[in-house]
Structure formats: C-alpha cells, structure tokens
C-alpha cells in the first residue's frame, strides 16, 4: 500500500460519531444478546408519515416525478414554503428567498460554508445540536459556545453572549425550541440578540425545526420575523419532526436572495438536487390538512407531562418542564457520576437508552436527554425502571 494513502485531510480530524447513534449501537448490541431495551435516545417521531403525504409521494413516483429538479427546489414547493413559513411566523417571504435541500442539515451546512472564513468566530448554543460545532470547524471557523442556563429556562445567557461578541464574530446560531433542552428563547431575548448582531454586523442562523412542536398558548417567536432581521438572518426548518418525515430527507431555508444564490450553487456542486417525489410530498404536507399535526403535538404534550412529572418524583432528579420539541433534560448532578457514566449505568441496569448531556457540549455535564417520542406505556415503564436503578445509588 502506498505510504500515506490513509492520511486524511486535517479539516475532518475533529469529526466524531453523533452521540445518539453511539448509544443506539450500544443498545442494539444488548438487544442482540436478548436484552429488552426501551429507546429514549433517538430524536425521531414514533408516528408514521401522515397517509396523505405518503400517498402524494407514491403518486408522484407513479406519475414519473423521478428526474432531476432545479437545485434550489421545484418552484411549486418554494412557493408553498414561502406561504407556509410566512403565515406561521407573521412575515413576508418571497419564493426567491427559499432554498430546498435533502434534509434540514444542508441548510445549516451550506450557509455556514458560504459565510464563514478560516478564523471567523461563530457563536452557538451549548448544550446544543452537535452538528453546529462540527460544521463550524469544517468551515475553518472558531466555535464559541454560549451556555444555556437551567435557571434561565435554558435560554441564552445574554451576559455571556455579549462578552463573546467581537470584531471577529461572523455568525450567531440559535435553536428555539431547543434540542436537547426543549427550551424556548423568549421574544424579548430575541430582540436583544438581533440588536447585538446589528451592532457587530454579523449574521444569524435560526434553527426552527421544532417550531410547530411547542406547548404554550402562543406560537414560538422567530427572530426572522423581527423588523430589520431579514437582511442578516437564515431561518432553517424542515419536515422531519412536524410531519414525521425523517427518512424523506426534506428541509428548507429562508435567507436573503444573494446568499440563496450562493447556497444554490453549493447544492448544485454537492448533492445536485433534492428528490422530486419527496418535494411533491412536501407540497402536500404544507398545503394539506393540518389536523394531524395538532393531534400529534397534543399527544407529545401528554407524554411530556408524564415524563417530566415522573422524573421529578425520583429522588435526586429535577427536571424543568420543556416548552417545545420532544425532549426532557433532567438535572442528575446529585448522583455524583458523570453524565456518560450515568447514561451507561441506566442502559446496563435499567435497560433504558438515554443520552448524556455532554453529547451536546461541555455545558451539558450533569444532565441527561430523554426523548419522549415513545408510547406512554413505554415511557411509564422506563420511568419505573430508571427509578429502581437509581434507588441503589
């Protein structure tokens, strides 16, 4: 073998497996040996894609919609996204600002690649979705974590945000509702963040993939809808969580047209385009009946209450009531183990797969993430088994 053949580019040296998949592999290894495991680690709806959406996709395939599409998305879907996103967030959106991708992750990856030069600083939430940091580093940027504080409802620590802003800040990444905490950034905080971004003249990337899964009386506020935000904001959303379409790989971003043009070029030279039949299913998702979304959201709320109340009944565990997404993020510091140790312990002793908070960054230490996208029966059984296992600690 040629010497040095397996020398890989330095830009990927930092990449590691996502924590959820690592825990899933451990759980599956136990299942292969006959153990029964309750899965609370993967952030994926347990519902099937709604039938009208699936039928639209099947019909598109049967109708020959299996060829290349424009890299930025078919016009009908871009127009549907513009109407949908504008109505949901109370803002005007033109189809030219919409970019469709194969999943929502490309709408994080490509804008960062288009904007961030080596040495530029990017502020992002910690604990937060691990791909943020990975993509920042791939672009050569400097990741600057800002802690999400439990005592602040897991919103940004605004003092820490201000202290980390500077002349090298190129981008601020937001996620509301949040993975892994379920926290929501209040509208008043979003206004402060926008003013800070304007002051240092940086961009904002707002990950709003869980925006339809919120449990308050008011819709989740979007920074993209604030006056003066449109010129510097990338709003990212998708179909996976709201419409149970994780495997369809369909997402979208809304951004200023000059950036949309550049992101379209990056799509052209990477994935080429998003599958046509998937996009026709997306049109049906946005324009078809929405009662199923509300029914699923209502069921998640019942599961959330069961999960959080059950966790708070376990001695040594405290858990805030999350306001969005489908995750609980309990504080388990009183047990004297690291998050990794406690997650391994619960998998081995309780047969329940959960994620350590450190899978989402250094400020996740002392917490676990439990996904309540599972039946209420399974959630209750998991709570019983967790309580029994923790009793011995």
Residue pairs with C-beta under 8 A, 6 or more apart in sequence:
11 137
11 138
11 140
12 138
14 134
14 137
15 134
15 138
18 130
18 131
18 359
19 130
19 355
19 356
19 358
19 359
19 360
20 41
20 42
20 43
20 355
20 359
22 359
23 41
23 343
23 347
23 353
23 354
23 355
23 359
24 39
24 41
24 42
24 353
26 344
26 347
26 353
27 37
27 39
27 41
27 347
27 353
30 37
30 347
30 348
30 351
31 37
35 351
36 351
37 347
37 351
37 352
37 353
38 351
38 352
38 353
38 374
38 378
38 381
38 382
38 385
39 353
39 374
40 352
40 353
40 354
40 370
40 371
40 372
40 374
40 379
40 382
41 353
41 354
41 355
41 369
41 371
42 371
42 373
43 179
43 326
43 327
43 371
43 373
44 240
44 246
44 371
44 373
45 240
45 241
45 244
45 246
45 296
45 326
45 373
46 373
46 374
46 375
47 244
47 296
48 54
48 244
49 243
49 244
49 245
49 248
49 281
50 243
50 244
50 285
50 288
50 292
52 284
52 288
52 289
53 243
53 245
53 281
53 284
53 285
53 288
54 281
55 284
56 280
56 281
56 283
56 284
56 288
57 248
57 277
57 278
57 280
57 281
57 284
58 277
59 280
60 276
60 277
60 280
60 281
61 277
65 276
65 277
65 280
66 275
66 276
66 277
67 276
68 272
68 273
68 276
69 273
69 274
69 275
69 276
69 279
70 273
71 264
71 265
71 267
71 268
71 272
71 273
72 78
72 98
72 99
72 100
72 260
72 263
72 264
72 267
73 81
73 98
73 99
73 100
73 101
73 252
73 274
73 279
74 100
74 276
74 279
74 280
75 95
76 283
77 100
77 279
77 280
77 282
77 283
78 95
78 96
78 98
78 100
79 95
80 282
80 283
80 286
80 287
81 93
81 95
81 98
81 100
81 252
81 254
81 282
81 286
82 93
82 94
82 95
82 97
82 98
82 254
83 93
83 286
84 286
84 287
85 91
85 93
85 98
85 235
85 237
85 252
85 254
86 92
86 93
88 211
88 212
88 219
89 211
89 219
89 222
89 224
89 225
89 235
90 225
91 222
91 224
91 225
91 230
93 254
94 257
96 257
96 260
97 254
97 255
97 256
97 257
97 260
98 252
98 253
98 254
98 260
99 107
99 252
99 253
99 254
99 255
99 260
99 263
99 264
99 267
100 250
100 251
100 252
100 274
100 279
100 282
101 107
101 110
101 250
101 251
101 252
101 253
101 267
101 271
101 274
102 249
102 250
102 251
102 271
102 274
102 275
102 278
103 238
103 240
103 249
103 250
103 251
104 207
104 209
104 236
104 237
104 238
104 240
104 251
104 252
105 131
105 251
106 251
106 267
106 270
106 271
107 234
107 236
107 238
107 251
107 252
107 253
107 263
108 131
108 132
108 135
108 205
108 207
108 236
109 131
109 135
109 138
110 263
110 266
110 267
110 270
111 203
111 205
111 234
111 253
111 255
111 259
111 263
112 122
112 135
112 136
112 139
112 141
112 171
112 205
113 135
113 138
113 139
113 266
114 259
114 262
114 263
114 266
115 170
115 171
115 203
115 259
116 122
116 136
116 139
116 140
116 141
116 170
116 171
117 139
117 140
117 141
117 170
118 139
118 140
118 141
119 140
119 141
119 142
119 168
120 139
120 140
120 141
120 142
120 168
120 169
120 170
120 171
121 141
121 142
121 144
121 164
121 166
121 168
121 169
121 170
122 136
122 141
122 142
122 143
122 144
122 169
122 170
122 171
122 172
122 173
123 144
123 145
123 146
123 161
123 164
123 165
123 169
123 171
123 172
123 173
124 132
124 133
124 136
124 143
124 144
124 145
124 146
124 172
124 173
125 132
125 145
125 146
125 148
125 156
125 173
125 174
125 175
125 178
126 145
126 146
126 147
126 148
126 360
126 361
126 362
126 363
126 364
127 148
127 180
127 181
127 329
127 357
127 360
127 361
127 363
127 364
127 367
128 145
128 148
128 173
128 175
128 178
128 179
128 180
128 360
128 361
129 175
129 179
129 180
129 207
129 360
130 359
130 360
130 361
132 143
132 173
132 175
133 143
133 145
133 361
136 142
136 143
137 143
141 170
141 171
142 168
144 164
144 169
145 361
145 362
145 363
146 156
146 157
146 160
146 161
146 164
147 157
147 160
147 363
148 154
148 155
148 156
148 157
148 178
148 181
148 183
148 363
149 155
149 157
150 320
150 331
153 183
153 184
153 186
153 320
153 323
154 178
154 181
154 182
154 183
154 320
154 329
155 183
155 184
155 185
155 186
155 189
156 174
156 185
156 189
156 193
158 189
158 192
158 193
161 172
161 193
161 196
162 196
165 196
165 199
165 200
165 202
166 200
167 200
169 200
169 202
170 202
170 203
171 202
171 203
171 204
171 205
172 193
172 196
172 197
172 202
172 203
172 204
172 205
173 204
173 205
173 207
174 185
174 190
174 193
174 204
174 205
174 206
174 207
174 223
175 206
175 207
175 208
176 183
176 184
176 185
176 190
176 206
176 207
176 208
176 211
176 220
176 221
176 324
177 183
177 184
177 210
177 211
177 213
177 214
177 220
177 322
177 323
177 324
177 325
178 184
178 210
178 324
178 325
179 209
179 210
179 325
179 327
179 360
180 327
180 329
180 355
180 357
180 359
180 360
180 364
180 367
180 369
181 322
181 327
181 329
182 304
182 320
182 322
182 323
182 324
182 325
182 326
182 327
182 328
182 329
183 320
183 322
183 323
183 324
184 214
184 216
184 220
184 323
184 324
185 193
185 221
185 223
186 221
187 221
190 221
190 222
190 223
190 226
191 226
193 204
193 223
194 204
194 223
194 226
194 228
194 229
197 203
197 204
197 232
198 228
198 232
202 232
203 232
203 233
203 234
204 223
204 229
204 232
204 233
204 234
205 233
205 234
205 236
206 222
206 223
206 224
206 233
206 234
206 235
206 236
207 236
208 220
208 222
208 224
208 235
208 236
208 237
209 236
209 237
209 238
209 240
209 241
209 251
210 241
210 324
210 325
210 326
211 219
211 220
211 222
211 237
211 324
212 241
212 242
212 293
212 297
213 241
213 242
213 297
213 300
213 324
213 325
213 326
214 220
214 297
214 323
214 324
215 297
215 300
215 301
215 304
215 322
215 323
215 324
216 323
220 324
222 235
223 229
223 233
223 235
224 230
224 233
224 235
224 254
230 256
231 256
232 256
233 255
234 253
234 254
234 255
234 259
235 253
235 254
235 255
236 251
236 252
236 253
237 251
237 252
237 253
237 254
238 250
238 251
238 252
239 245
239 248
239 250
239 251
239 282
239 285
240 246
240 248
240 250
240 251
241 325
241 326
242 285
242 293
243 285
243 293
244 296
245 281
245 282
245 285
248 278
248 281
248 282
249 274
249 275
249 278
250 274
250 278
250 279
250 281
250 282
253 260
253 263
255 263
267 273
300 326
300 372
300 373
302 376
303 326
303 372
303 373
303 374
303 376
303 379
304 321
304 322
304 326
304 328
304 372
305 321
306 372
306 376
306 379
306 380
306 383
307 328
307 370
307 372
307 379
307 383
308 319
308 320
308 321
308 322
308 328
310 379
310 380
310 383
310 387
311 317
311 318
311 319
311 328
311 330
311 370
311 383
311 386
312 318
312 319
313 387
314 383
314 386
314 387
314 390
315 390
315 391
316 332
316 334
316 335
316 390
316 393
317 330
317 331
317 332
317 334
317 390
318 330
318 331
319 328
319 329
319 330
319 331
320 329
322 328
322 329
326 371
326 372
326 373
327 369
327 370
327 371
327 372
328 369
328 370
328 372
329 357
329 367
329 368
329 369
329 370
330 367
330 368
330 370
331 366
331 367
332 339
332 342
332 366
332 367
332 368
333 366
335 342
335 390
335 393
336 393
337 345
337 393
338 356
338 358
338 365
339 356
339 357
339 358
339 364
339 365
339 366
339 367
339 368
340 356
340 358
342 356
342 368
343 354
343 355
343 356
343 368
345 389
345 393
346 352
346 353
346 354
346 368
346 386
346 389
346 390
347 353
347 354
349 389
349 392
350 382
350 385
350 386
350 388
350 389
351 385
352 382
352 385
352 386
354 368
354 369
354 370
355 368
355 369
355 370
356 364
356 367
356 368
356 369
357 364
357 365
357 366
357 367
357 368
357 369
358 364
358 365
359 369
360 369
370 382
372 379
374 382
